[in-house]
Amino acid sequence: MNNLVVLPLIIPIMVGVILVFLRPYIRLQRVISLLTMIGVSGLSIYMLNVIQTDGIIRLDFGGWKPPFGILFVGDSFAVLLVLTASIVTAVCLIYAFSSIGEKHEKMFFYPFVLFLIAGVNGSFLTGDLFNLFVCFELMLLASYALVTLGGEKVQLRESIKYVVINVLASWFFLVALAYLYGTLGTLNMAHISERVAEAGQDPLLTTISIVFLLVFSLKAGLLLFFWLPGSYSVPPTAVAALFGALLTKVGIYALFRMFTLIFYHEPSITHQLIGIMAGVTIILGCMGALAYKDVRLIVSYNVVIAVGFILIGLAIATPTAIEGSIYYIIHDMIAKALLFLLAGAMIKMTGVTKFDQMSGLIRNSPIFGWMFFIVTCSLAGIPPLSGFVGKILVGQSAIEAGSYVLLALAFFSSIVVLYSLLRIFLNAIFGETIISKEDEVPLKKGLLIPVVLLGFGTISLGLGAEALADYVSNAAYTLTNPAVYIEAVLGGDE
């Protein structure tokens, strides 16, 4: 049973390697990659229910018991994110079938997507900090290939910035790991937590925690996000949607895991710093979302705003705040993928990137137009769509904790998100169409179906939030009670 926990990492890697040898067979690659992600999604649902009934599951490689061996750990928080990431990847693959083009597909597009999701899933499921580094690198190596797919000049320029920043972050990651191992003699996350609790989080450990905060902030786009808008706006649409939905969430996950399981003893330093960084990120993200008319840049800055909002929950760090952040992470993975796909479809329909040069797209494709309106309302937190639950829980916890500045910024961000996306909707979607009947190119079903699927997802997540409540509550309980995780990992043989 415990062997299941490593399969979301192993299956995509193995299938990706096989697809490398199937390069000429594009249709076969499409079918296999899609079936792989559907299979991983089904496996994740099964794992979630096992965790709900039997508790956290772990796998010890080679029979080496913690803290000596490599292990993977599946709790509700990790597996919820694996499930959402796998579903979003499957939908983005469907979009890619009709948009990426055979030229790019023959450049190992599908193997790289599977390697990317393997790194993402591995990051969520590993119980060891060095393996977290390894999974990060697997994800990043695949993303380096995908961000340059097509080889256009603007892609190469932005990819250099993207690669340099992530290499720098990885170097800091290794430095932090070295200092942590030198101080505590272990890299098993549960064992580190136990030793930090026993020894106390002294100034050296607090300093190390701040280095980790810097590392994961670079990867999540928290405050240090200057590389993100350009890097996320240049790849093909399906790749940009994967980046916007998944990559920052891995950094966010690492921040939540580190600062709820290990470095939670000095919240007046670490969590207050996270709160300040989250607030500044929201302000700067809002400025970016309002400053541009380029659709993909606006969407990219909306990713930044969401990062700041999610980490308000970690800064407050109450069970209600953590629960709200988990809801919002799941919502944001679905909604951001949808928003990037919609932006890409708009550009494909019109041939331009600025919303003031588009008009009346709803007349050419009504379903497309209303999907954009739905995702706008969802990201703004309007009930009963998926963004509402997370926003209301984080807002409630901010009031209870007396964090009124963070509450005001969270409220302000919702208004800016609504305004920035309504500008696109009112200018580009509504109004008289600029595409004549002769020039009109119907939106391919292969592009429309993924949009509808994700739109249905954000509606279902809002209306069916109660169905997820037990899983999210369990995830929040594990995060706010480190002893539960430690006992599952170090508490004895399975």
C-alpha positions as CSV (number, residue, x, y, z in Angstrom):
1,M,0.0,0.0,0.0
2,N,2.8,2.5,0.9
3,N,4.5,1.9,-2.4
4,L,1.7,4.0,-4.0
5,V,3.2,7.3,-2.6
6,V,6.2,7.3,-5.0
7,L,4.2,6.4,-8.1
8,P,3.2,10.1,-9.0
9,L,6.9,10.6,-9.4
10,I,8.0,7.3,-10.9
11,I,5.2,6.9,-13.5
12,P,5.7,10.2,-15.3
13,I,9.5,9.7,-15.4
14,M,9.2,6.2,-16.8
15,V,6.6,7.2,-19.4
16,G,8.6,10.3,-20.3
17,V,11.7,8.2,-21.0
18,I,9.6,5.8,-23.2
19,L,8.2,8.8,-25.2
20,V,11.7,9.9,-26.0
21,F,12.0,6.8,-28.2
22,L,8.5,7.4,-29.7
23,R,9.5,10.8,-31.2
24,P,8.0,10.3,-34.7
25,Y,4.7,9.0,-33.4
26,I,3.0,12.2,-32.3
27,R,-0.6,10.8,-31.9
28,L,0.7,7.9,-29.8
29,Q,2.6,10.3,-27.6
30,R,-0.5,12.4,-27.1
31,V,-2.6,9.4,-26.0
32,I,0.0,8.0,-23.7
33,S,0.8,11.3,-22.0
34,L,-2.9,12.1,-21.4
35,L,-3.7,8.6,-20.1
36,T,-0.7,8.8,-17.8
37,M,-1.9,12.0,-16.2
38,I,-5.5,10.6,-15.9
39,G,-4.0,7.6,-14.2
40,V,-1.9,9.6,-11.8
41,S,-5.1,11.7,-11.0
42,G,-7.0,8.5,-10.2
43,L,-4.2,7.2,-8.1
44,S,-4.1,10.5,-6.1
45,I,-7.8,10.3,-5.4
46,Y,-7.3,6.7,-4.0
47,M,-4.3,7.9,-1.9
48,L,-6.4,10.8,-0.5
49,N,-9.0,8.4,0.7
50,V,-6.4,6.0,2.2
51,I,-4.8,8.9,4.1
52,Q,-8.3,10.0,5.3
53,T,-9.0,6.5,6.8
54,D,-5.6,5.1,7.7
55,G,-3.5,8.3,8.3
56,I,-0.3,9.6,6.7
57,I,1.5,7.0,4.4
58,R,5.3,6.7,3.9
59,L,7.7,4.7,1.9
60,D,11.2,3.9,3.1
61,F,13.6,3.0,0.2
62,G,15.9,0.1,0.6
63,G,14.4,-0.9,4.0
64,W,16.3,2.0,5.7
65,K,14.1,3.4,8.4
66,P,13.9,7.2,9.1
67,P,16.0,9.2,9.6
68,F,18.7,7.3,7.8
69,G,17.2,6.5,4.4
70,I,15.4,8.1,1.5
71,L,11.7,8.3,2.1
72,F,8.5,9.7,0.5
73,V,5.6,10.9,2.7
74,G,2.0,11.4,1.6
75,D,-0.3,13.5,3.8
76,S,-3.5,15.2,2.8
77,F,-1.8,18.5,2.0
78,A,0.8,17.0,-0.4
79,V,-1.7,14.6,-2.1
80,L,-4.3,17.3,-2.6
81,L,-1.7,19.3,-4.5
82,V,-0.5,16.2,-6.5
83,L,-4.2,15.6,-7.5
84,T,-4.8,19.2,-8.6
85,A,-1.5,19.4,-10.5
86,S,-2.2,16.2,-12.3
87,I,-5.7,17.2,-13.4
88,V,-4.5,20.6,-14.5
89,T,-1.6,19.0,-16.5
90,A,-4.1,16.6,-18.2
91,V,-6.3,19.6,-19.3
92,C,-3.3,21.6,-20.5
93,L,-2.2,18.6,-22.6
94,I,-5.6,18.5,-24.3
95,Y,-5.1,22.2,-25.1
96,A,-1.6,21.5,-26.4
97,F,-2.9,18.8,-28.9
98,S,-4.5,21.6,-30.9
99,S,-2.1,24.5,-30.3
100,I,1.5,23.4,-29.8
101,G,2.1,22.2,-33.4
102,E,3.8,19.1,-34.6
103,K,7.2,20.9,-35.0
104,H,7.3,21.5,-31.3
105,E,5.8,18.2,-30.4
106,K,8.7,16.5,-32.2
107,M,11.1,18.5,-30.0
108,F,10.2,16.2,-27.1
109,F,7.4,18.4,-25.8
110,Y,5.5,15.5,-24.1
111,P,8.5,13.9,-22.4
112,F,9.5,17.3,-20.9
113,V,5.9,17.9,-19.7
114,L,6.0,14.6,-17.9
115,F,9.4,15.3,-16.4
116,L,8.1,18.6,-15.2
117,I,5.1,17.1,-13.5
118,A,7.3,14.3,-12.0
119,G,9.5,17.0,-10.4
120,V,6.4,18.9,-9.1
121,N,4.9,15.7,-7.6
122,G,8.2,14.6,-6.2
123,S,8.6,18.0,-4.5
124,F,5.2,17.6,-2.9
125,L,5.8,14.1,-1.7
126,T,9.4,13.9,-0.5
127,G,10.2,13.7,3.2
128,D,13.8,14.7,2.8
129,L,15.3,18.2,2.1
130,F,18.0,17.0,-0.2
131,N,15.4,15.0,-2.3
132,L,13.4,18.2,-2.3
133,F,16.4,19.9,-4.0
134,V,16.7,17.0,-6.5
135,C,13.0,17.2,-7.4
136,F,13.2,21.0,-7.7
137,E,16.1,20.5,-10.2
138,L,14.2,17.9,-12.2
139,M,11.3,20.3,-12.5
140,L,13.5,23.2,-13.4
141,L,15.5,21.3,-16.0
142,A,12.3,20.4,-17.8
143,S,11.0,24.0,-17.5
144,Y,14.3,25.3,-19.0
145,A,13.6,23.3,-22.1
146,L,9.9,24.2,-22.3
147,V,10.4,28.0,-21.8
148,T,12.6,28.1,-24.9
149,L,10.4,25.8,-27.0
150,G,10.2,27.5,-30.4
151,G,13.5,29.4,-30.1
152,E,12.1,32.9,-30.7
153,K,14.4,35.8,-29.7
154,V,12.1,37.0,-26.9
155,Q,11.9,33.5,-25.5
156,L,15.7,33.2,-25.4
157,R,16.1,36.6,-23.8
158,E,13.6,35.8,-21.0
159,S,14.9,32.2,-20.6
160,I,18.4,33.5,-19.8
161,K,16.9,35.6,-16.9
162,Y,14.8,32.6,-15.8
163,V,17.7,30.2,-15.8
164,V,20.2,32.5,-14.0
165,I,17.7,33.3,-11.2
166,N,16.9,29.7,-10.6
167,V,20.5,28.6,-10.7
168,L,21.3,31.3,-8.1
169,A,18.4,30.1,-6.0
170,S,19.6,26.5,-6.3
171,W,23.1,27.6,-5.1
172,F,21.6,29.3,-2.0
173,F,19.5,26.2,-1.5
174,L,22.6,24.0,-1.3
175,V,24.3,26.5,1.0
176,A,21.3,26.4,3.4
177,L,21.3,22.6,3.2
178,A,25.0,22.5,4.1
179,Y,24.6,24.8,7.1
180,L,21.5,22.9,8.3
181,Y,23.1,19.5,8.0
182,G,26.3,20.8,9.7
183,T,24.2,22.2,12.6
184,L,21.7,19.3,13.1
185,G,23.3,16.3,11.3
186,T,20.2,15.3,9.4
187,L,18.1,16.3,6.4
188,N,15.0,14.3,7.1
189,M,12.3,16.9,7.6
190,A,10.6,15.2,10.6
191,H,13.9,14.5,12.3
192,I,15.0,18.2,11.7
193,S,11.8,19.3,13.3
194,E,12.3,17.1,16.3
195,R,15.9,18.3,16.8
196,V,15.0,22.0,16.4
197,A,12.3,21.5,19.0
198,E,14.7,19.8,21.4
199,A,17.5,22.3,21.0
200,G,15.4,25.4,20.5
201,Q,15.5,27.7,17.4
202,D,18.6,29.7,18.3
203,P,19.9,32.7,16.2
204,L,21.9,30.4,13.9
205,L,18.9,28.3,13.0
206,T,16.8,31.4,12.6
207,T,19.4,32.7,10.2
208,I,19.3,29.4,8.3
209,S,15.5,29.6,8.1
210,I,15.8,33.1,6.6
211,V,18.1,31.7,3.9
212,F,15.5,29.0,3.1
213,L,12.9,31.8,3.0
214,L,15.0,33.6,0.5
215,V,15.4,30.5,-1.6
216,F,11.8,29.5,-1.7
217,S,10.7,33.1,-2.2
218,L,12.7,33.2,-5.4
219,K,11.1,30.0,-6.6
220,A,7.6,31.0,-5.5
221,G,7.7,34.6,-6.8
222,L,7.3,36.1,-3.3
223,L,8.7,39.7,-3.4
224,L,11.6,38.6,-5.6
225,F,9.4,38.0,-8.6
226,F,11.0,40.3,-11.2
227,W,11.9,37.3,-13.4
228,L,8.3,35.9,-13.4
229,P,6.1,38.2,-15.7
230,G,8.5,38.0,-18.6
231,S,9.3,34.3,-18.3
232,Y,5.6,33.3,-18.0
233,S,4.5,35.5,-20.9
234,V,6.7,34.2,-23.7
235,P,6.3,30.3,-23.9
236,P,3.6,28.7,-25.9
237,T,0.2,29.0,-24.2
238,A,-0.1,25.4,-22.9
239,V,3.4,25.8,-21.3
240,A,2.6,29.2,-19.9
241,A,-0.6,27.7,-18.3
242,L,1.5,24.9,-16.7
243,F,4.0,27.4,-15.4
244,G,1.4,29.8,-14.0
245,A,-0.6,26.9,-12.4
246,L,2.2,24.8,-11.0
247,L,5.7,26.2,-10.6
248,T,5.1,29.0,-8.0
249,K,2.9,26.5,-6.1
250,V,6.0,24.3,-5.5
251,G,7.8,27.2,-3.9
252,I,4.7,28.0,-1.8
253,Y,4.4,24.4,-0.7
254,A,8.0,24.4,0.4
255,L,7.4,27.5,2.4
256,F,4.4,26.1,4.1
257,R,6.2,22.8,4.9
258,M,9.3,24.5,6.2
259,F,7.6,27.1,8.4
260,T,4.9,24.9,9.9
261,L,7.0,21.8,10.4
262,I,10.5,23.0,11.2
263,F,10.9,26.7,11.7
264,Y,7.8,27.7,13.6
265,H,9.3,28.5,17.0
266,E,10.1,32.2,16.3
267,P,7.1,33.5,14.5
268,S,7.8,37.1,15.6
269,I,10.8,36.9,13.2
270,T,10.1,34.4,10.5
271,H,6.3,34.7,10.1
272,Q,6.3,38.4,10.5
273,L,8.9,38.6,7.8
274,I,6.7,36.4,5.6
275,G,3.8,38.7,6.3
276,I,5.8,41.8,5.3
277,M,7.0,40.1,2.1
278,A,3.5,38.9,1.2
279,G,2.1,42.5,1.7
280,V,4.8,44.1,-0.5
281,T,4.3,41.3,-3.1
282,I,0.6,42.1,-3.3
283,I,1.2,45.8,-3.7
284,L,3.8,45.4,-6.4
285,G,1.8,42.7,-8.2
286,C,-1.3,45.0,-8.2
287,M,0.8,47.8,-9.7
288,G,2.0,45.5,-12.5
289,A,-1.5,44.2,-13.2
290,L,-2.7,47.8,-13.7
291,A,0.3,49.1,-15.6
292,Y,0.1,47.0,-18.7
293,K,-2.2,46.4,-21.6
294,D,-0.6,43.2,-22.7
295,V,-3.0,40.4,-21.8
296,R,-0.3,37.8,-20.9
297,L,1.6,40.3,-18.7
298,I,-1.6,41.2,-16.8
299,V,-2.3,37.5,-16.3
300,S,1.3,36.9,-15.1
301,Y,1.1,39.7,-12.6
302,N,-2.1,38.2,-11.3
303,V,0.0,35.1,-10.5
304,V,2.2,37.4,-8.3
305,I,-0.8,38.8,-6.5
306,A,-2.1,35.3,-5.7
307,V,1.3,34.3,-4.3
308,G,1.2,37.2,-1.8
309,F,-2.4,36.4,-0.9
310,I,-1.8,32.7,-0.2
311,L,1.2,33.5,2.0
312,I,-0.9,35.8,4.2
313,G,-2.4,32.6,5.5
314,L,1.1,31.3,6.4
315,A,2.1,34.6,8.0
316,I,-1.0,34.4,10.3
317,A,-0.5,30.6,10.8
318,T,-3.8,29.8,12.6
319,P,-5.6,26.6,11.6
320,T,-8.3,28.7,9.9
321,A,-5.8,30.7,7.9
322,I,-3.9,27.6,6.8
323,E,-7.2,26.0,5.7
324,G,-8.1,29.1,3.7
325,S,-4.7,29.1,2.0
326,I,-5.0,25.4,1.1
327,Y,-8.4,26.1,-0.5
328,Y,-7.0,29.0,-2.3
329,I,-3.9,27.1,-3.6
330,I,-6.2,24.5,-5.2
331,H,-8.5,27.1,-6.6
332,D,-5.6,29.2,-8.0
333,M,-4.0,26.2,-9.8
334,I,-7.2,25.6,-11.7
335,A,-8.1,29.3,-12.2
336,K,-4.6,30.4,-13.3
337,A,-4.4,27.6,-15.8
338,L,-7.8,28.7,-17.2
339,L,-6.8,32.3,-17.3
340,F,-3.6,31.6,-19.3
341,L,-5.4,29.4,-21.7
342,L,-8.0,32.1,-22.3
343,A,-5.3,34.7,-22.8
344,G,-3.6,32.5,-25.3
345,A,-6.8,31.8,-27.2
346,M,-7.6,35.5,-27.3
347,I,-4.2,36.2,-28.9
348,K,-4.7,33.3,-31.4
349,M,-8.1,34.6,-32.4
350,T,-6.9,38.2,-32.9
351,G,-3.2,38.1,-33.7
352,V,-2.5,40.9,-31.2
353,T,-1.5,40.8,-27.5
354,K,-3.0,44.1,-26.2
355,F,-6.6,44.1,-25.0
356,D,-7.3,47.6,-26.4
357,Q,-6.7,46.2,-29.9
358,M,-9.3,43.5,-29.4
359,S,-13.1,43.8,-29.3
360,G,-16.3,41.8,-29.3
361,L,-14.8,38.3,-29.0
362,I,-17.9,37.1,-27.2
363,R,-19.8,37.6,-30.5
364,N,-17.4,35.2,-32.2
365,S,-17.3,32.6,-29.4
366,P,-20.0,33.2,-26.6
367,I,-18.8,30.2,-24.5
368,F,-15.3,31.5,-24.6
369,G,-16.4,35.0,-23.5
370,W,-18.5,33.8,-20.6
371,M,-15.6,31.5,-19.4
372,F,-13.5,34.6,-19.1
373,F,-16.2,36.3,-17.0
374,I,-16.5,33.2,-14.7
375,V,-12.7,33.1,-14.1
376,T,-12.7,36.8,-13.4
377,C,-15.3,36.5,-10.8
378,S,-13.7,33.4,-9.3
379,L,-10.3,35.1,-8.9
380,A,-11.9,38.1,-7.4
381,G,-13.5,35.9,-4.7
382,I,-17.1,36.4,-5.7
383,P,-19.4,33.6,-4.3
384,P,-20.2,30.9,-5.0
385,L,-17.1,30.3,-7.2
386,S,-13.9,28.6,-6.0
387,G,-11.9,31.7,-4.9
388,F,-14.6,32.7,-2.3
389,V,-13.9,30.0,0.3
390,G,-10.2,30.6,0.6
391,K,-10.6,34.4,0.7
392,I,-13.3,34.3,3.4
393,L,-11.3,32.0,5.6
394,V,-8.0,33.9,5.3
395,G,-10.0,37.2,5.9
396,Q,-11.7,35.7,8.9
397,S,-8.4,34.6,10.4
398,A,-6.8,38.0,9.7
399,I,-9.6,39.7,11.7
400,E,-9.2,37.1,14.6
401,A,-5.4,37.6,14.7
402,G,-5.7,41.4,14.5
403,S,-3.7,41.6,11.3
404,Y,-5.7,44.4,9.8
405,V,-3.0,45.7,7.4
406,L,-2.8,42.2,5.8
407,L,-6.6,42.1,5.8
408,A,-6.8,45.5,4.0
409,L,-4.2,44.4,1.4
410,A,-6.0,41.1,0.8
411,F,-9.3,43.0,0.2
412,F,-7.4,45.6,-2.0
413,S,-5.9,42.8,-4.1
414,S,-9.4,41.4,-4.8
415,I,-10.5,44.7,-6.1
416,V,-7.4,45.1,-8.3
417,V,-7.8,41.6,-9.7
418,L,-11.4,42.3,-10.5
419,Y,-10.6,45.6,-12.1
420,S,-7.6,44.4,-14.1
421,L,-9.5,41.5,-15.6
422,L,-12.7,43.4,-16.1
423,R,-10.7,45.9,-18.3
424,I,-9.9,43.0,-20.5
425,F,-13.4,41.7,-20.5
426,L,-15.1,45.0,-21.2
427,N,-12.6,46.0,-23.9
428,A,-11.8,42.8,-25.6
429,I,-14.7,40.4,-24.9
430,F,-17.6,42.8,-25.0
431,G,-18.3,45.5,-27.7
432,E,-18.5,45.3,-31.4
433,T,-16.5,42.6,-32.9
434,I,-13.5,43.6,-35.0
435,I,-13.3,40.2,-36.7
436,S,-15.5,40.1,-39.9
437,K,-17.4,37.0,-40.9
438,E,-15.0,36.5,-43.7
439,D,-11.9,36.7,-41.5
440,E,-13.5,34.8,-38.5
441,V,-11.7,31.6,-37.6
442,P,-13.9,29.4,-35.3
443,L,-12.1,28.5,-32.1
444,K,-11.1,24.9,-32.4
445,K,-12.9,22.4,-30.1
446,G,-9.5,21.3,-28.9
447,L,-9.0,24.8,-27.5
448,L,-12.5,25.3,-26.3
449,I,-12.9,22.0,-24.4
450,P,-10.0,22.5,-22.0
451,V,-11.3,26.0,-21.2
452,V,-14.8,24.6,-20.5
453,L,-13.3,21.8,-18.3
454,L,-11.4,24.2,-16.2
455,G,-14.3,26.6,-16.0
456,F,-16.5,23.7,-14.8
457,G,-13.7,22.9,-12.3
458,T,-13.7,26.4,-10.7
459,I,-17.5,26.4,-10.5
460,S,-17.6,22.8,-9.0
461,L,-14.8,23.7,-6.5
462,G,-16.9,26.6,-5.3
463,L,-20.3,24.9,-5.1
464,G,-18.8,21.6,-3.9
465,A,-16.3,23.0,-1.3
466,E,-18.0,20.9,1.4
467,A,-16.9,17.7,-0.4
468,L,-13.3,18.8,0.0
469,A,-13.8,20.1,3.6
470,D,-12.7,16.9,5.4
471,Y,-9.5,16.6,3.2
472,V,-8.6,20.3,3.6
473,S,-9.3,20.2,7.4
474,N,-7.1,17.2,7.7
475,A,-4.3,18.9,5.8
476,A,-4.5,22.0,7.9
477,Y,-4.6,19.9,11.1
478,T,-1.4,18.1,10.0
479,L,0.4,21.4,9.1
480,T,-0.6,23.1,12.4
481,N,0.3,20.1,14.5
482,P,3.9,19.0,13.6
483,A,3.7,16.1,16.0
484,V,1.3,14.3,13.7
485,Y,3.8,14.4,10.8
486,I,6.7,13.5,13.1
487,E,4.9,10.5,14.6
488,A,3.9,9.2,11.2
489,V,7.5,9.4,10.0
490,L,9.6,8.6,13.1
491,G,7.0,6.8,15.2
492,G,8.0,3.3,14.4
493,D,7.8,0.7,11.7
494,E,4.9,0.6,9.2
